[in-house]
Amino acid sequence: MPEGDTLVRTAAGLRPFLLGRMVIAASARMPGPRVEKVVGAEVTAVEAQGKNLLIRLSNGLELRTHLRMHGTWHRYRPGERWRLPASRARLVLEVEGWVAVCFDAPVVELFEQRAERLHPALSRLGPDLPAAEPDIDEALRRLRAPERADIDIAVALLDQRALAGIGNEVKNEVLWQAAVSPWTRVRDLDDATLGIVIERAVAVLREGVATGRRPRHVYRRAGRPCPRCGTPIRVLHHGADLPRLTFWCPRCQGGTD
């Protein structure tokens, strides 16, 4: 699943080609929103918010895509051959000189901008960690919410209502960097340790924004030696509602039998 830094880079890549331009054609694979309503409107903003990409238009409408596991945005010149089949295109926006295509995204929405603050997903997002100035104190406060006290920290970090932008790869990396067991319950971590975890997440996401790459010390390295102590990295499915693979060093971080 793309992490928050990937969405920031995607928005930055689309912005020069869409911002300030009028939409001259638009289509979405059905079932989907009636995106022809955006034709004739000017693109006024292209932004990332958590793992969402938002395109705002001068007629008061807003497009939201969530890429989940396999979604991706491409841009092409008119008539240029697409690198993926047209059957996988979920949303196509054409402006003068450019075509932006969103492939494989499971979420494509069109709604009024004034409804954003009431949107069931966007309105509940925690502080956006890839943002220029994320609210670290608010992220800590949300992690400390009573409903997360008995949740494993690895699961809590993926809750976009607590802090937005962390995906499974970043989760694994920051817990290794902070030498925190993924199975430690949030209530068993002091504020100083939680603060370190959040700050490491911000640093990793910023590196991803700046370079397009993230450090990867444990993610997808099961059985290989830990870069810090040499102990073989382990992996287990983790979480109840939507289990994810957790990679960790049982010596550096401790863990479960």
N, C-alpha and C positions, 0 to 999 in steps of 0.2 A: 504494500500500500504506500503511495507517495506520502512523504512526511511534509510538515509545514514548510520546510525550506524549499522543497521541490515546487510547491505551489507559488511561493514568492518568486522563484526564478521563472516559472511559467508565466505569471502575470507580467513580469518585467520583459519577457520575450515577446508577449503579445502586444503590450502597451504601445510601442512605437508604430505599430502597423494598424491599430484600431482606434486609438485615442484621437478624438477630434474629427473622425471620419463618419460619413453618413452610411448607414446600412442600406445597401441597394438590393439585397436578396437574403433570405433566411429560410432555413428548413430544419425540421427535426424529425427523426424517425418516430413513427407512431407505434404504440401509444406515446404521446408526448405533448408538450405545450404547443399552443398555436403561436409559434414564434414569428409568423408573418406580421404580427402586430408591431414588431420592432422595425420593420422596413420604413425608411424615411426618417428615422430618428438618428441622432448623432450619438456616438459613444462618448460618454463624459468621464468614465472611470473604468479601470481594469485593476482589480485588487484581489489579494489573497486574504482570507480570514480563516485562521485555523487551516483546515484541509479543504476549504471551499474556495472556488474561484468565482468572483462576482464581476459581472459586466453591467454597469449602470448606463442608462440611456436618457436622452434629453426629453423624452415624452413621459418620464416618471416611472418607466418600467425597469425591471432588473432581471438579469439572467443569472442563475446559480447552477454551477456544476460541481459535483463531488465525484472524484475519480475512483474512489475505493481501491480495489486491487490492481486493475488493469487499464484504467482510463488514461488517456493522454491527449494533449492538444498539439496540433500541427498548424503550420501556416504555409501557404503556397501562392504562387503567382496564378492568375487566371489561366486555365488551360494546362497548367503543369500537372504531370501525372502524380497521383497520390501514392504514398508509400504503403498504404493499407487499403484493403478493399472498401469500396463505397458502402457496402452492406454493413460495415462496422461503424459507420459515421452516425453519431447520435445527434449532433448539432452542427450546422454549417452556417457561417456568417460571411457574407461577401460585402466588402467595401471597395472603393475605387482602388484598383491595383493589387488587392490582396484577398485571399480566401482563408478564413480560420476554420479549422475542422476539429471537433472534439470526437475522438473515437472511444468506443467501449465504456463510456461513463454510465454507470447505472442510474445516476441522479442528474436530471436536467429539469430545471424549474423556471417558470416565468411568473413574476408577481410584481406588485406595485412597491416601489421603494419605501413608501411610507409605512408599509407593513413589515419592514425588516426587523424593527424592534420587537415585533410580536411573533416573528417566525419561530416555529417550534424547535428548529435546530440552531439557527444563528443567535437568537436571543438568549440562549442558555450557555453559549460558549464561555469558557474561562479565559483568562488573560492569554493573548496571542504571543507565544514565546518567540517566534521568529521576527516579531515586530521590532522596530528600531528601539523602542523604550518599553519593554514588557513590564507589567506591574508584578514584581516579584512578591511583594507583601500580600497582594490579593491572591496570587497563586498559592502561597503558603496557607493563607486563611481558608481557601477552598479545600485544600488537601486535609486540613484539620477539621473539616465539617464532621459532625457526629456520624453521619451515614457512611463515612469512609474509614472510621477508626479501626474497624476489624477487617478491613480489606488489605490484601497483600500489596506492598508498594508497587510491584511490577504491574498489577492490575490497575491500581489507582492512577498511575502515570498515563495510562491509555484513555482515561475518562476525560473526554474533551470538555466536559462541564467544569472540571477542576482547572485544567490548563490545556490550552489548545495548541496543536502543532506536533505533539509527540506521537510517533508511530512505533512499531515494534522494534525496528532497528535501533532507533535512538534510545528507546527504553533500555535495551540490553547494554548499549554502550555506556550510558551515563551511570547505571548501577554498578558496572564493572569499574569505571573510573573512580566512583565514590566508595568502592569496596563495601557495598551494601548488599546483603542477601535479598534476592527477589522475593523471598517468601516472608520477609519481615513485615508484620502488620504495621500499618501507619501509626497507630497509637504507641508502638514500641520504639519509634524513632523520635529523637529530640528535634527541636526546631533548628538547631545548628546543622544537623545532618540533613534534614529535609531541605534546608536552604542550600547546602552544597549540591544536592541532587538537582534542584531547580536551576542553579547557576551553571552546572555542567551541561544541562540540557540546552540552556540558552547558548552556551559557547559552541556546542556541537552543531546546533541549528544555524548559528551565524556562520560557522565555517562552511556549512553546506550552501548557504546563500552566496557566500563570497566565491567559493571555488567549484561548487557542483559536486564536491566529494565530502565524505564524512569519515572520521576514524572508525575502524572496524576491528576491534581487538578480540571480541568473542562471537559476534553475530555470524552464524553459519560456519563456525569453526569447531563444531563438535568433534571431540577426539584429538584435536590438535593441542599442542602445549600452550598454556596461558603465557602471554608475553611477559608477565610480571614474575611468575613463580615456577612456570614449567609444568604445573599440574594439568592433566587433560581436561579440556573444556567439556562440560556436560550440557545436555539439552533435554527438556521435558515440555509437554503441553501444559499450559498454565492458564487458569481462569475457568469459570463455570459457564457464563453466558456465551462467550465467543472465544474458545481457547486459542491461545497463540503460543508459538514456540518461544521458550525462554532459554537462553544460552547463558551460562555462568561458570565461574571458577569455584569449585567447592572448597578450595583452600583459602583463596583471597577473600571470598565473599561469604563463605559458609553456605548452608543451604539445607536441603531436605534429603532424607534417605529414601 
